[in-house]
Amino acid sequence: MSFRTLMMLFLFVLPAHFAFAVAPAISNPSAPATQAQIAALQRAVQNAQTAGDNAWMLTSAALVLLMTGPGLALFYGGLVRRKNILGTMMQSFAMMGLVTVLWAIVGYSLAFGHGNIFIGGFEHLFLRGVSLDPNPDYAATIPEQTYMIYQLMFAIITPALITGAFAERMKFSSMALFLSLWSLFVYCPMAHMVWGFGGLLNATSGHIPSLDFAGGTVVHITSGVSALVCALYLGKRLGYPHTAMPPHSLVLSFIGACLLWVGWFGFNAGSALSAGPLATSAFVNTHFATATAAIGWTIFEWLHNGKPTALGAISGAVAGLVAITPASGFVQPMSALFIGLAAGFFCSFMVFQVKSRFGYDDSLDAFGVHGAGGTLGALLTGVFASCVINPIYGAGVPTGAIEGHWSQVLNQLAAVGISWGISVVGTLVLLFVVDKVMGLRVAPEHEMAGLDLSQHGEEGYDFNT
């Protein structure tokens, strides 16, 4: 068959075949559409939207899980000493298992079930009623099971972030119990108050409407502030700060940070809960803020220490990701650039100046990055939020301070204060209970040997083979 014949077939025969195939549906184009045809068309459009949104949300869920393992596991693992790499990575991996089971049994219900303004109820105990149909209270175009599994990934990484503060000195068994309880008694109430229908801080149905697109208060302030409490409660590592404790592999941390950057697009853009323009806005803002934060931290460190380091650059990138999280779906790109730059300078100041001045041993700077960056980002969200990007209060209704809605900054301040309060009190109580039941800290000789051998009986690197 010649090329000319093939082209004729493509141009004339195939379209005619297609028209014949669909002819029953449009046998008389001039005739008015029947109610059945209109209903069928509406169903087709709805199914297409559901398919697109669901595909994006499942992809986003996978990206958020990527942030914990391998992203956070590699990032934290490379920052500790060689004798603690497996113990540190295991802490993140343990959250992937433990929190998943707790979420399925009761966690999702406490966070997103109907309850009061502080906590959800038990209507979804053992995922009862969480079906493949959408839940219009949260996401009208995706199955509720998709929404549930997406939110699970947030619940996994949040307690895993805390492990950076007590790295190299907490028993694995105590860590598992403490963070399991923390996920139920700190994370779930905070998630319900901010994102749960009827929650105290919910932007559309709460008593104090606060803006938190993807977890500035729920994820980063809770984990960062709790991390500081843990560091203070457990005390310093043996030898700190007189003994040098440099990262054993910045290469691993560099890879982990890059994976966090990529996974964060699912974290922020996925929080649009659809594949529409709002997801695009959150995606762009996430990238812009991360870039300027890496630059800001690098500049501060360059001026402070005389050299720009890889550790500083990747730490700045994470700080930018943290700070833009609550604002990602509310601000315009130039505002995102400013938020990222501010986070780079502010978080580096917290790590280099504040931490050294007060002398606490936040091993991997979980508070300096997540607690400080989350607080800054939550407050700046109230300043830069724009109804052009997300008219959450109604079309044309001012959202943030730059549009004249200055009271939003007060709402953000209230949300930050509540998040800090719950994190401090909840973490202290849980640490005290676990400490009395089984003890928190490893024995001095086990700390000297390292968590890999003392807690798991294995080593990350075997140089004898």
Secondary structure, 3 states (H helix, E strand, C coil): CCHHHHHHHHHHHHHHHHHHHHHHHHCCCCCCCCHHHHHHHHHHHHHHHHHHHHHHHHHHHHHHHHHHHHHHHHHHHHHCCHHHHHHHHHHHHHHHHHHHHHHHHHHHHHHHCCCCCCCCCCCCHHHCCCCCCCECCCECCCCHHHHHHHHHHHHHHHHHHHCCCCCCCECHHHHHHHHHHHHHHHHHHHHHHHHCCCCCCCCCCCCCCCCCCCCHHHHHHHHHHHHHHHHHHHCCCCCCCCCCCCCCCHHHHHHHHHHHHHHHHHHHHHHHCCCCHHHHHHHHHHHHHHHHHHHHHHHHHHHHHCCCCHHHHHHHHHHHHHHHCCCCCCCCHHHHHHHHHHHHHHHHHHHHHHHHHHCCCCCCCHHHHHHHHHHHHHHHHHHHCCCCCCCCCCCCCCCCHHHCCCHHHHHHHHHHHHHHHHHHHHHHHHHHHHHHHHCCECCHHHHHHCHHHHHHCCCCCCCCC
